[in-house]
């Protein structure tokens, strides 16, 4: 009966229907000695959740041969990293297992030894020849620098491709390609170099390589990243295909330089804006080193996200109308010469990380507010923000003269908090700092709590209204005294010890680092006589 239950539960589709939850894939990265020593523990781990992916690092040819001789070990591995630390070359006579579909190879292996069942491959400093890559390959990362990428090298079914630096000719890229990332110089790309199937094009560090290329209208992500010199900046306006720019400019941009179709701009260098520099249609703008006063008609009317460090408005003119009415998110460290009525009514997300400010800067339309309190004695109330539901407090210590509005339902805080500071209206509490939980720290009515913990809990310190708890510290709490109202428990860390025998029976969901476990599975699959020292940690981690 138990075996039948296991076979059904191992099916991801069936389990997702039963639990109505699907855990994220998690990687466990290990070496061969660890695999051999903890084989039984790994089997128990995989019996609980088939979403766990195991990557095995092999560093010598002897380790590879020993691994291939043991079929029991081979069956557990999803990804094989053949990064040999010796000068040994893996001979072409070695047959790698078909059950492993992901490989990482550095210089020691020829691609011809990989089975056709391989779907994911990363190659470092390897020579490629025609018809040597696996036929079933879907995702390929080439970190080698080839003089020229010739036809018939890439398999027909390839979907994603990253190339560091190679000369690409026409009809080299397969028609099945949907994502193309070029990290380096590929020489001028011709009109027919990029197949019409490509939906995502990004990562170019040399603008001359991609100037005036022709792309299909279906290509939805068109991103350029890199460092531009004075000559390449002049090419920007000619590349009308670019929609996203992540780049450092070496001098001041003039009007008409940026491509007119640009939607997303990250401008890292020191800059000041003038009218006509930013194209109409821009929706996202991040200027870490913006300086000077922000003038009227500088920002496009389509802008929805604006982030900078210093936002200065001229004291000689009103700031009202300078920020566009389309703006919904504003993140700044310091803002000057501006009042709440000067900000657009469309603004719902505001982050103010400043030394000192007053409530007069926060408009009534704000729903999510981020505030900093470098000085804990800052006096501030937010009774004039009726729509505020989510609040983040950035501070080293709890602000002593600050009252959280009763409209707030989600609270995020980086400081340790005292009892009665959080109002009973908060249903979702996230405490990023180490905190000693006492009676009254978590208010009655709170349903979800994410926190660090510094000492063991005492009874009645966690209210019975809490349904879900997440722990993000490295210490393992005494979860046995949690109230029975808690049905979902999640650990976002690598615990110092294993907890399956200490899991309360009233839990419906039990996760470690996103991996889903079930009380029923644990009671059947974990051997009670199995020593705790031999068990592994359920976590996405590297074990060497």
TIMI-770573 format. One line per 10 residues: number of its first residue (from 0); their letters; for each residue x, y, z of C-alpha. Coordinates in pm, whole numbers, plus 50000, padded with zeros to 5 digits. Each point is the difference from the previous one (the first is absolute). Layout:
N
NUM = a = X Y Z ~ ...
***
This chain:
544
0 = xxxxxxxxxx = 50000 50000 50000 ~ 50282 50239 50092 ~ 50182 49934 49672 ~ 49684 50076 49801 ~ 49959 50323 50190 ~ 50363 50099 49931 ~ 49966 49934 49628 ~ 49693 50222 49981 ~ 50147 50275 50217 ~ 50322 50017 49798
10 = xxxxxxxxxx = 49794 50121 49704 ~ 50026 50380 50001 ~ 49670 50055 49819 ~ 49803 49782 50242 ~ 50170 50151 50304 ~ 49930 50354 49883 ~ 49630 49913 49972 ~ 49992 49850 50349 ~ 50191 50280 50174 ~ 49903 50279 49758
20 = xxxxxxxxxx = 50360 50111 50028 ~ 50306 49945 49783 ~ 50341 50051 50156 ~ 50279 50175 49813 ~ 50289 49798 49864 ~ 50292 49999 50241 ~ 50358 49901 49937 ~ 50217 49796 50231 ~ 50364 50030 49889 ~ 50228 49726 50127
30 = xxxxxxxxxx = 50329 49821 49934 ~ 50054 49629 49942 ~ 50129 49920 50355 ~ 49692 50164 50146 ~ 49774 49810 49760 ~ 50153 49666 50095 ~ 49986 50073 50373 ~ 49640 50124 50006 ~ 49842 49780 49735 ~ 49718 49873 50222
40 = xxxxxxxxxx = 49916 50349 50125 ~ 49981 50128 49643 ~ 49765 49720 49906 ~ 49771 50093 50289 ~ 50014 50363 49894 ~ 49901 49923 49642 ~ 49723 49770 50120 ~ 49839 50302 50164 ~ 50025 50239 49708 ~ 50093 49938 49639
50 = xxxxxxxxxx = 50053 50372 49934 ~ 50340 49993 50166 ~ 50282 50020 49745 ~ 50345 49863 50083 ~ 50316 50134 49838 ~ 50313 49786 50033 ~ 50346 50157 49974 ~ 50271 49772 49860 ~ 50355 50132 50012 ~ 50217 49706 49884
60 = xxxxxxxxxx = 49977 49734 49732 ~ 50017 49733 50272 ~ 49691 50147 50166 ~ 49813 49990 49671 ~ 50086 49635 49941 ~ 49903 49905 50356 ~ 49670 50182 49963 ~ 49910 49834 49670 ~ 50062 49653 50144 ~ 49727 50045 50263
70 = xxxxxxxxxx = 49660 50013 49832 ~ 49835 50068 50336 ~ 50184 50331 50021 ~ 49934 50090 49637 ~ 49624 49975 50043 ~ 49996 50277 50262 ~ 50184 50265 49797 ~ 49831 50267 49786 ~ 50300 50217 49910 ~ 50361 49890 49955
80 = xxxxxxxxxx = 50272 50263 50031 ~ 50315 49866 49829 ~ 50242 50270 50108 ~ 50314 49793 50037 ~ 50277 50160 50202 ~ 50261 49783 49831 ~ 50137 50001 49647 ~ 49827 49671 49925 ~ 49786 49994 49688 ~ 49681 49797 50015
90 = xxxxxxxxxx = 50045 49734 49728 ~ 49739 49974 49728 ~ 49946 49633 50088 ~ 49828 50090 50327 ~ 49622 49971 49980 ~ 49819 50256 50212 ~ 49656 49898 50134 ~ 49689 50098 49804 ~ 49806 50065 50321 ~ 50204 50316 50065
100 = xxxxxxxxxx = 49873 50282 49780 ~ 50205 50296 50127 ~ 50378 50029 49966 ~ 50268 50258 50075 ~ 50336 49936 49830 ~ 50325 50194 50017 ~ 50275 49920 49751 ~ 50032 49634 50099 ~ 49712 49848 49805 ~ 49910 49997 49634
110 = xxxxxxxxxx = 49628 50057 49935 ~ 49984 49684 49788 ~ 50005 49784 50315 ~ 49674 50153 50127 ~ 49686 49791 49940 ~ 49732 50132 49764 ~ 49761 50012 50297 ~ 50190 50303 50136 ~ 49772 50305 50008 ~ 50214 50256 50189
120 = xxxxxxxxxx = 50370 50062 49940 ~ 50258 50258 50104 ~ 50337 49983 49822 ~ 50319 50178 50109 ~ 50304 50012 49770 ~ 49886 49707 49789 ~ 50052 49959 49626 ~ 49687 49939 49796 ~ 49970 49812 49676 ~ 49705 49921 49778
130 = xxxxxxxxxx = 49745 49749 50127 ~ 50169 49957 50339 ~ 49742 50161 50229 ~ 49719 49779 50137 ~ 49700 49987 49768 ~ 49751 50051 50283 ~ 50168 50318 50127 ~ 49758 50280 50096 ~ 50212 50246 50201 ~ 50364 50078 49921
140 = xxxxxxxxxx = 50253 50239 50156 ~ 50326 50042 49809 ~ 50267 50175 50204 ~ 50271 49911 49749 ~ 50118 50255 49744 ~ 49973 49849 49655 ~ 50151 50178 49699 ~ 49682 49922 49810 ~ 49683 49810 50077 ~ 49943 49786 49692
150 = xxxxxxxxxx = 49677 49844 49871 ~ 49889 49656 50122 ~ 50165 50050 50340 ~ 49686 50092 50191 ~ 49726 49733 50014 ~ 49666 50070 49833 ~ 49789 49985 50318 ~ 50203 50257 50197 ~ 49778 50254 50182 ~ 50229 50221 50212
160 = xxxxxxxxxx = 50358 50101 49920 ~ 50266 50206 50176 ~ 50319 50078 49807 ~ 50292 50185 50154 ~ 50193 50099 49689 ~ 49974 49845 49656 ~ 49961 50113 49642 ~ 49649 49905 49889 ~ 49907 49967 49635 ~ 49658 49982 49838
170 = xxxxxxxxxx = 49792 49684 50049 ~ 50221 49877 50286 ~ 49741 50042 50274 ~ 49728 49732 49986 ~ 49642 50093 49915 ~ 49882 49858 50333 ~ 50191 50263 50205 ~ 49777 50213 50227 ~ 50257 50169 50229 ~ 50338 50136 49889
180 = xxxxxxxxxx = 50255 50158 50236 ~ 50330 50125 49861 ~ 50251 50102 50264 ~ 50282 50144 49796 ~ 50107 50094 49649 ~ 49849 49797 49717 ~ 50093 50226 49714 ~ 49733 50171 49789 ~ 49684 49789 49988 ~ 49835 49978 49660
190 = xxxxxxxxxx = 49631 50044 49923 ~ 49922 49627 50013 ~ 50218 49913 50299 ~ 49726 50011 50265 ~ 49722 49751 49916 ~ 49640 50127 50022 ~ 49927 49749 50278 ~ 50207 50201 50252 ~ 49778 50158 50270 ~ 50276 50120 50234
200 = xxxxxxxxxx = 50316 50178 49884 ~ 50232 50145 50265 ~ 50343 50025 50152 ~ 50203 50169 49729 ~ 50311 50179 50125 ~ 50109 50126 49659 ~ 49742 50216 49827 ~ 50181 49991 49666 ~ 49931 49627 49979 ~ 49625 50050 49994
210 = xxxxxxxxxx = 49959 50331 49824 ~ 49709 50011 49757 ~ 49907 49634 50042 ~ 49656 49889 49886 ~ 49774 49832 50255 ~ 49659 49842 49981 ~ 49710 50204 50138 ~ 49934 49711 50239 ~ 50330 50058 50182 ~ 49866 50132 50330
220 = xxxxxxxxxx = 50319 50050 50208 ~ 50270 50209 49836 ~ 50269 50095 50249 ~ 50344 50155 49964 ~ 50258 49992 50282 ~ 50350 50137 49994 ~ 50239 50294 50015 ~ 49975 50246 49714 ~ 50277 50220 49867 ~ 49943 50327 49819
230 = xxxxxxxxxx = 49984 49831 49659 ~ 49751 49737 50108 ~ 49768 50253 50163 ~ 49940 50146 49656 ~ 49874 49658 49888 ~ 49727 49983 50265 ~ 49741 50200 49811 ~ 50051 49780 49692 ~ 49917 49682 50192 ~ 49625 50039 50011
240 = xxxxxxxxxx = 49958 49638 50113 ~ 50126 50072 50355 ~ 49730 50021 50267 ~ 50208 49945 50317 ~ 50339 50155 50079 ~ 50223 49902 50293 ~ 50314 50197 49927 ~ 50261 50242 50138 ~ 50042 50315 49793 ~ 50332 50179 49999
250 = xxxxxxxxxx = 49873 50348 49923 ~ 49686 50212 49995 ~ 49724 49881 49772 ~ 49857 50247 49754 ~ 49642 50007 49872 ~ 49931 49745 49728 ~ 50270 49754 50106 ~ 49779 49739 50166 ~ 49792 49779 49770 ~ 49636 50117 49975
260 = xxxxxxxxxx = 49855 49657 50088 ~ 50185 49987 50335 ~ 49780 49885 50291 ~ 50246 49924 50282 ~ 50320 50194 50080 ~ 50265 49946 50269 ~ 50246 50290 49976 ~ 50285 49932 50245 ~ 50237 50292 49938 ~ 49975 50350 50138
270 = xxxxxxxxxx = 49744 50195 49803 ~ 49764 50294 49986 ~ 49682 49996 49794 ~ 49885 50251 49746 ~ 49695 50022 49782 ~ 49996 49758 49707 ~ 50258 49755 50137 ~ 49754 49733 50110 ~ 49780 49857 49724 ~ 49623 50014 50028
280 = xxxxxxxxxx = 49881 49649 50079 ~ 50251 49934 50280 ~ 49830 49821 50293 ~ 50287 49906 50236 ~ 50290 50229 50097 ~ 50282 49941 50250 ~ 50258 50279 50044 ~ 50236 49921 50293 ~ 50211 50315 49944 ~ 49748 50260 49893
290 = xxxxxxxxxx = 50114 50349 50098 ~ 49864 50348 49955 ~ 49642 50123 50017 ~ 49731 49800 49826 ~ 49826 50236 49761 ~ 49655 49996 49844 ~ 49934 49795 49680 ~ 50314 49790 50050 ~ 49836 49672 50096 ~ 49777 49831 49738
300 = xxxxxxxxxx = 49626 49989 50062 ~ 50003 49618 49983 ~ 50238 49947 50293 ~ 49866 49766 50273 ~ 50316 49915 50200 ~ 50270 50251 50103 ~ 50292 49927 50233 ~ 50291 50225 50096 ~ 50208 50093 50303 ~ 49957 50377 50010
310 = xxxxxxxxxx = 49690 50169 49864 ~ 50032 50377 50010 ~ 49742 50252 49888 ~ 50085 50366 49952 ~ 49898 50220 50296 ~ 49913 50277 49754 ~ 49717 49806 49837 ~ 49720 49773 50112 ~ 50072 49627 49971 ~ 49639 49926 49910
320 = xxxxxxxxxx = 49965 49848 49653 ~ 50369 49913 49956 ~ 49941 49631 50070 ~ 49760 49853 49739 ~ 49646 49896 50094 ~ 50074 49648 49875 ~ 50253 49937 50281 ~ 49899 49723 50244 ~ 50334 49920 50174 ~ 50260 50245 50130
330 = xxxxxxxxxx = 50314 49889 50190 ~ 50240 50267 50128 ~ 50248 50046 50282 ~ 49968 50374 50036 ~ 49735 50233 49863 ~ 49999 50378 50039 ~ 49766 50293 49937 ~ 49701 49772 49957 ~ 49670 49954 50183 ~ 49735 49730 49979
340 = xxxxxxxxxx = 49781 50209 49769 ~ 50292 50030 49755 ~ 50009 49624 49939 ~ 49770 49852 49733 ~ 49666 49851 50120 ~ 50082 49676 49814 ~ 50283 49924 50246 ~ 49926 49689 50212 ~ 50350 49872 50089 ~ 50242 50237 50173
350 = xxxxxxxxxx = 50342 49923 50151 ~ 50169 50278 50200 ~ 50340 49902 50139 ~ 50104 50335 50145 ~ 50153 50151 50313 ~ 49691 50188 50104 ~ 49659 50079 49855 ~ 49645 50076 50105 ~ 49660 49859 49918 ~ 49944 50299 49769
360 = xxxxxxxxxx = 50199 49822 49729 ~ 49774 49691 49990 ~ 49695 50040 49774 ~ 49661 49845 50083 ~ 50015 49767 49699 ~ 50290 49791 50140 ~ 49919 49633 50066 ~ 50358 49869 50053 ~ 50245 50219 50191 ~ 50366 49937 50086
370 = xxxxxxxxxx = 50148 50222 50271 ~ 50340 50014 50167 ~ 50072 50103 50357 ~ 50374 50065 50039 ~ 49907 50191 50316 ~ 49759 49799 50215 ~ 49855 50311 50168 ~ 49854 50144 49679 ~ 49640 50106 50062 ~ 49773 49895 49717
380 = xxxxxxxxxx = 49637 49908 49955 ~ 49824 49888 49685 ~ 49639 50069 50090 ~ 49961 50194 49675 ~ 50059 49694 49774 ~ 49665 49814 49998 ~ 50092 49753 49723 ~ 50318 49872 50166 ~ 49984 49619 50035 ~ 50365 49891 49969
390 = xxxxxxxxxx = 50285 50156 50198 ~ 50374 49930 50012 ~ 50213 50150 50278 ~ 50376 50020 49938 ~ 50173 50071 50330 ~ 50268 49870 50235 ~ 49769 50042 50300 ~ 49628 50020 50051 ~ 49883 50362 49953 ~ 49878 50113 50342
400 = xxxxxxxxxx = 49764 50275 49889 ~ 49834 49835 49703 ~ 49650 49854 49993 ~ 49913 49756 49724 ~ 49670 50097 49837 ~ 49709 49763 50059 ~ 49950 49968 49624 ~ 50324 49800 49965 ~ 49950 49626 49948 ~ 50351 49907 49877
410 = xxxxxxxxxx = 50304 50109 50201 ~ 50367 49944 49913 ~ 50262 50116 50249 ~ 50379 49978 50013 ~ 50013 50083 50372 ~ 49925 49796 50308 ~ 49658 50094 50133 ~ 49852 50019 50347 ~ 49660 49876 50119 ~ 49696 50210 49906
420 = xxxxxxxxxx = 50187 50178 49720 ~ 49817 49812 49723 ~ 49625 50074 49985 ~ 49743 49720 49994 ~ 49902 50097 49644 ~ 50327 49853 49865 ~ 49930 49655 49854 ~ 50338 49947 49830 ~ 50318 50071 50200 ~ 50357 49973 49865
430 = xxxxxxxxxx = 50283 50061 50252 ~ 50341 50006 49829 ~ 50202 50071 50316 ~ 50084 49758 50278 ~ 49717 50033 50246 ~ 49914 49869 50346 ~ 49633 49914 49970 ~ 49802 50078 50313 ~ 49634 49992 50084 ~ 49839 50281 49801
440 = xxxxxxxxxx = 50277 50038 49740 ~ 49788 49822 49741 ~ 49649 50147 50026 ~ 49685 49793 50023 ~ 49848 49995 49652 ~ 50331 49947 49817 ~ 49973 49703 49764 ~ 50343 49980 49830 ~ 50336 50057 50173 ~ 50349 49997 49847
450 = xxxxxxxxxx = 50280 50060 50245 ~ 50346 49945 50144 ~ 50000 49859 50351 ~ 50270 50042 50263 ~ 49881 49776 50282 ~ 49755 49710 50045 ~ 49633 50083 50011 ~ 49790 49984 50311 ~ 49638 49900 50011 ~ 49744 50263 49899
460 = xxxxxxxxxx = 50263 50218 49828 ~ 49862 49899 49660 ~ 49628 50089 49985 ~ 49747 49744 49886 ~ 49898 50221 49708 ~ 50326 49912 49817 ~ 49947 49749 49718 ~ 50334 50013 49819 ~ 50352 50047 50138 ~ 50329 50038 49813
470 = xxxxxxxxxx = 50342 50004 50168 ~ 50301 50161 49833 ~ 50266 49967 50270 ~ 50263 49730 50032 ~ 49875 49887 50338 ~ 49741 49728 50031 ~ 49700 50100 50215 ~ 49815 49778 50243 ~ 49710 49951 49764 ~ 49835 49745 50227
480 = xxxxxxxxxx = 49830 50276 50201 ~ 49855 50182 49699 ~ 49624 50048 50030 ~ 49790 49748 49812 ~ 49861 50282 49786 ~ 50331 49993 49805 ~ 49941 49771 49703 ~ 50277 50121 49766 ~ 50363 50000 50114 ~ 50291 50104 49779
490 = xxxxxxxxxx = 50376 50024 50064 ~ 50203 50217 49762 ~ 50338 49888 50130 ~ 50229 49703 50040 ~ 49911 49873 50348 ~ 50260 49873 50241 ~ 49803 49683 50061 ~ 49722 49801 49834 ~ 49648 50045 50131 ~ 49778 49723 49856
500 = xxxxxxxxxx = 49947 49833 50338 ~ 49911 50333 50161 ~ 49739 50116 49752 ~ 49664 50062 50170 ~ 49724 49775 49871 ~ 49763 50293 49937 ~ 50214 50138 49715 ~ 49859 49970 49647 ~ 50305 50142 49823 ~ 50362 49966 50106
510 = xxxxxxxxxx = 50275 50149 49784 ~ 50373 50048 50021 ~ 50146 50250 49756 ~ 49697 49965 49776 ~ 50002 49618 49995 ~ 49662 49859 50094 ~ 49973 49718 50251 ~ 49698 49813 50138 ~ 49952 49858 50348 ~ 49855 49681 49847
520 = xxxxxxxxxx = 50304 49955 49776 ~ 50241 50066 50284 ~ 49839 49744 50228 ~ 50032 49732 49730 ~ 50322 50084 49821 ~ 50243 50098 50274 ~ 50143 49711 50194 ~ 49955 50061 50372 ~ 50318 49802 50069 ~ 50197 50209 49752
530 = xxxxxxxxxx = 50253 50208 50191 ~ 49955 50372 49986 ~ 50369 50058 49928 ~ 49971 49828 49660 ~ 49702 50206 49886 ~ 50058 50289 49767 ~ 49856 50348 50021 ~ 49698 50067 49782 ~ 50126 50310 49831 ~ 50134 50152 49684
540 = xxxx = 50366 49992 50094 ~ 50345 49892 49894 ~ 50163 49715 50190 ~ 50369 49946 49924
***
